[in-house]
């Protein structure tokens, strides 16, 4: 098996440059990798736009599909998180008539401004929100107390909305805007506006911050929703002018919401290049990172919707382990290093006397996570053309009692067992662990179909 390449200076490896912002900037996850990493591996693989099809089975916010399409490649993407699949779909749909979009932009901004004025949004509860109870807000009290928004939401949504992620007044404005977007009859334009709304929610409207985990920032009493939305759709329009000018809107792209462990919607499609990043094994709840926009846009309506999404994800954290969805570990029983790692974590828990429900599941995360990746790589093989090249961006972890998880090495071992050729494990960059204050490797595992 190939050994890791020597350490390289990571410098600005994870920075998104100004030259990368076209389309990518419509909506981004904080956990995404930069577009220039995709370009690097296109060049290294000798990719050819004339015949290579690019696939991302964990497409997230669409970095690989968008960058591939910008460079002239046909693309396919899937993600089990419905808002991620939606975002990638919108970010690769470029054949919107621009004059129609310009006209729609003017109308929705005028209507939104009028709606804000008519509803007296800064002085009283608009009629739209009376169903949630009179007196939650009034002209004297636009409360930012985190529990206020819970009282405004329907009961089912309130159960899954993280505390304090949006303040009442910004929520009222966003909901007015959402109503206007829902009334748009042109489906691609409606989807574009929905993604713009999602983008401004995390960029300036919500009380959301991103560190090792998504967290609540200082509550905002108000937010300039109209300006943020106007700026976002103006940027989208400019990007669409650019890609249409160069004919890139004609390049084929397909996106599905699907489980990467089954690839059930790929049909008989074949691909030549895979550049992707599966979740890392840690205690990061990936559904929480997109929870606010998922709720506002209706991708999550209740706790059952949330559980359904978690069941379709690689089980990389204890919050994803749900009753009846914990059989992936059976696929990696023969891998001695994975089993030893799981035992080491469990033994450390016992030694430390840790007894919480989540801590008791730490060792299971390891076997379930790698079992899920085994299933994924196994299902992917028939969809790869001979000689297909693959790049998996992964990161070492120390989230479970500070025990080092060499994510890339273990992934390479699984791939080798399944018959892939492991070409190399490239060091992409190093990052500081917030748990141990040590530098951890983020790597790209390079595979090939024999």
N, C-alpha and C positions, 0 to 999 in steps of 0.2 A: 504494500500500500504506500502511496506517496506520502512523504513527510511534509510538515508545515514549512513554508518558505521562510527565510530569515526576516527578522523584524525590519519594518520600514518606518520612516517618519510619517506620521499621519497628518500633521499640519492642519490644513483646512479641508481634510477629506470629506467631512460631513456637511460642509457649507453648501448652500444653494446659491449659485452666482446669479447676477442680474441676467446673464444670457440664458439661464435655465427657467426663467419665470413664465415664459409664454405657455399658456394652457395649464402648466403645472400649478401655477399660483391661484387657480380658480378655487381649489380646496385641497388642503394638505393635512396629513396626520403628522403629529410631532415625531412619531416613530419611523417615518419613512426614510429611505435612503435617497441620496441626491441623484439627479438625472445623469450627471457625468460618470457615475459608476456604471450605468447601463452602457453608455458610449464606449467606455474602456473595454468592456467585454465583447461588444460587437466587433471592435477592432481586433482584439486578441483572438477571437474565434474566426476571423475572416468572414464575417457574415455578409451575405449577398441579398440585396433587396429583390432581386429578380426571381428568386425561388425559395428563400428561407421564410418560414412562418415562425413568429415569436410568440411564446406562451408564458403567462404568469399565473400559476395556480394559487397564489396568495396575493392577489393584485392590490389589495388595500386601496389607497387613494389613486392608483393608476400610474405610478411612476414609470414602470416598464412599458405598459401598453401605449401610454402617451408619447414617451420618448421614441419608442420604436416607430410609431406612426409618423411622428415628426421627421424621422429619418427615412421614411418610405417603405417600411416593412408592414406586411399584413400581420395582424395581431389577434390573439385570443386571450381573454382573461377570465378568471373566476375568483370569487370570494364567498365565503359562507356568511359573512356579515352583510345583510341586504343593503345597508347604506353604503358600504364600500363598493359593492357591485354597481349600485346606482351611480355613485360618483364617477366610477371609471367609465360607465356607459355614457354619461353626459360629457365627460372630458374627452371622449373619442368620437363624439357625434358633431361633425363640423359642417354638415351640408344644410344648415339653416339659411333660408333666404334673408339676406342682410337688410334689404329695405323693409321687409316685414318686421324684422327684429327691431330696427330703429324706430319704426312707428309704434310697435308694442312697448318699447322702452319709455317713450315719451308719455304714452297713455297711462301706464301703470304708475309712473312717478307722480303724474298729475293727480291720479285717483288716490294714491296713498297720501299725498300731502293734504288733499281735500278731506279724506277720511279722518286724519289726525285732527284737523281743524274742527270738523263737524262733531266729532266725538268729544271734544274738549279734553283731550288726552292728558293734559297737565292739571286738570282741576276736578275731575269727577270720574267715577267708574262708568265707562261707556255701557250702553244697553247690552252690547254683545256679551258682557261679563256678568250680568245680573244673575244668570243661572248659577253662578258660583257663590252667590250670597252677597246681599247688600252690606255695606259697611266695612268690607275688607280694606278698601281704600276710600278716601274721600278727599275733598278739595284741600283739607288741612293736613293730610297724612298720606304721602306716597311712601309707605313703609318699605324699608329694605330688610327688615327682619327676616332671616331665612325661612322661618316657618310660615310666613304669610303666603308664599307662593303655593305651598302645599294645600292651603285652604281654598285656593282659586282653582286648582286642577280637579278634573273628575277623579273619583276615588281610585280607579284602576291605574291611572297615570301617576297619581300621587305616590302609589306604592313603589314605583320603580324610578321616580325622579330623584337623583341624588340631592341631598339637602343643600340648598343655597346656590345651585348652579345657575339660576337666573332670578333676577329681582322682579317684583310685580309689574312696575311700570314698563320696563323693557319687554317683559312678556306680553303685556297688553298690546304694545306696538307691533311686536313680531306676529301676534295672532291676527291682527288686522291685516298685515301684509300677507300672511298665509292665506287668508280668505280671498284676497285679490288675486293671488297666484292661482288658487284653485279654480277661479272663474275663467282663467285663460284657456281658450279653446284649442290653440295650436300646441300639440303635445310636446314637440322638441323645445319650444320656447318656454312652456310651462316647466319642463324639467330643468332647463337652464336657470330659470328664476329660483326654483326650489334648491338647486345646488348653491346659487349665490346666497340664499338665505342661510343655508347650512354653513357656508364659509364665514359670513359675518357673525354668526352665533358664537363661534369659537374664537374669532379674531378680535371682537370688540363689544359684543352685546352681552354675552353670558359672563358669569363670575367663575371662569374656568381657567386653571393654570395647569401646566404640565411639568412634572419633575420625574422622579422615579415612578410616581403614580399620579394620575389626574387628581387635582385637589380644588377646593373652593377658595377663590381669591376674595379680597375685600368686596363686599356687595356694592354694586352700582345703584345709585338712586335713579339714574336715567342713562340712556345711551342714544347716540345720534343715529338711529336706525335708518332714517331716510337717506342721510348722506352716505353712510356705509354701503347701503344697497345700491345707490346711484353710482358710486365709485366702482363697486364690484361689477355691475353689469356693463359699465363703460369699458372696463378692462377686458371683459369677455368679448365684447363687440370688436374691440381693437385686435384681439388675438384671432378672432374668426376672419376678419378682413385679411390678416396676414396669411393664415393657412389656406384660405380660398384663393388668394392671389397666386400661390405657388401650386395649386391643384392638389394639395394634400388631403382635402376633404373627400376625394374619390377613393382613397386607399381603404381597403376592407378592414373592419374591426368588429369583433364579436365579444360580448361579455355575458356571463351567466352568474347567477347566484347559485353556488353549488358547494358541496363538501369536498375538499381536496383529497379526502381519503377514499372517495368513491368515484369521483370524476364522471358521475352518471349522465351529465348533459353533453359530454364531449362527442358522443356518437362515434363515428368512424374517422374523426379528424386526426391528422398527423401533423406533428410540429418538428421544427429543426433546432430551435434555440429556446432554452428556458432560463430566464433570469428572474429570481424571486427571493423573497425573504419570509420564511415561515415564522410563527411566533417563537419567542425564546422561552426556555423553561425557567419561570420565575413566578412571583406572586402578583404579576401585573394582570389585572382583569381587562382584557382588550375591549370588551363590550362597554366598559365604563368610559373609555376614552372617547367614544362616539355616542354616548348615551343621550346627551342633551339634544343634539340634532336628530337623532333617531326618533326620539319622542315627539319633537315638534313637527317633524315631517310625516309621522304616522307609521314608521317602520316598526316601532314597538308601541303597542297599545295597552299591554297588560303584562303581568308576570309570566303568563304562559308563552307569550311571544318571546320574551327574553330568554326563558329556559330553552325554547326551541332553537334559538340562535346558538346558545352555548353548547347544545348537544351536537351541533354540526361543525363545531370548531375543534381543531387539534387541542387536546386537553393539556395545556401548558401551565395551568395554575390550579390551586385547590378549589377556587370558585367555579371552575368549569366542570368539576367532577360531580355529576348529578346521578341520582339513583337510576339504574337501568342503562347507563351509558358508559360503563367502566369495564369494557372487555378488551380494549386495545392492547393491554399489557400481555395478553396471551401470545402476541406475535414476536415478542423479544425474549422469551424464556431462555433461548439458547445462547444469548449474548452475555458472556461471563462478566465483561466490564460494566455493562449496564446493570446487571443484577447486583454486582458488588457495590456499585455506587448507591443503589437504592438501600442496600443493607447498611452501608456506612452512615447514610442520613438517618435511618431509623435508630441505629445504635446510638448515634449522637443525641437524638431526641430523648432516649431513655436515660442516657448518662446525665443530661441536663435537667431531667425531671420535668420536661415540657409535656403538658397534657391537654392542650386545647384541641378542639375538633379539627381545626385547620392544620395544626402542627402534626397531628397523627396521620395526615394525608400526604405530607411532604414526600415521603419515599414513593408513594403511589404515583405522584406527578411524573417522576422520572420514567417509570416503566410505561405509563399510559402515553406520555409524550412521545417517547421513541417508538412505541408500538404504533401510534398514529402516523408517524413519519414513515415507518416501514410499510404500512398499508398504502400510503400515498405513493411512495416510490414504486411499489409493486404495480399499482393500477396505472401509473404513468408509462411504464415500459412499452406496452403495446401501441401507445400513441406517439412514440418517438420514431422518426425515420432513422435509418442506420447512419451512425456517425454523428447523431445529434449531440450538441454541446449544452451543458447545464452549469449554471452558477447559482449556488444557494448561499445567501448572506445570512450568517448566524453569529451569535455572540456567546462567549463563555459567561458563566453565571456563578454567583456565590450567595444566592438568596436564601438557601436552606441551611441554616446553622453554619454559614460561612464555609461550607464544603465546596470545593472547586468542581464545577461541571464543565468539562471540556466538550462543549456542544458540537463543534465542527468535527473533532476527531471521531466521536461516537456516530455522528451522521455518516461520515465517510465509511466507517466500518459496516454499517447497515447497507449502504449502497454497494459496497464491494461484495457483500454476501449475496445480494440480489443479482449480481452479474454486471453491474456498471463498472466502467474503468474509472478509477480515481486518478485524475491527472495531477492535482495539486491542492494544497490548502493555502490560499493566499491570505496574508495579513492585510486587511483593509485599513483598519485604524485601531487605536487603543483608546479606551475610555476609563474614567475613574469610577470605581465601584462606590456607591454611596453607603454600602453596608460595611465594607472592609477598608475603604480608602486605598485600595490597591488598583493598579492598572490591569484591566482585563482586555483580552483580545477580541476583536470583532473580525471575523474571517469570511472568506468566500470559498466554499468547497466546490471545486471544479470537477465535474463528472462528464462522462462521455458514454453514449450507447455503443457497445462493441459492434 
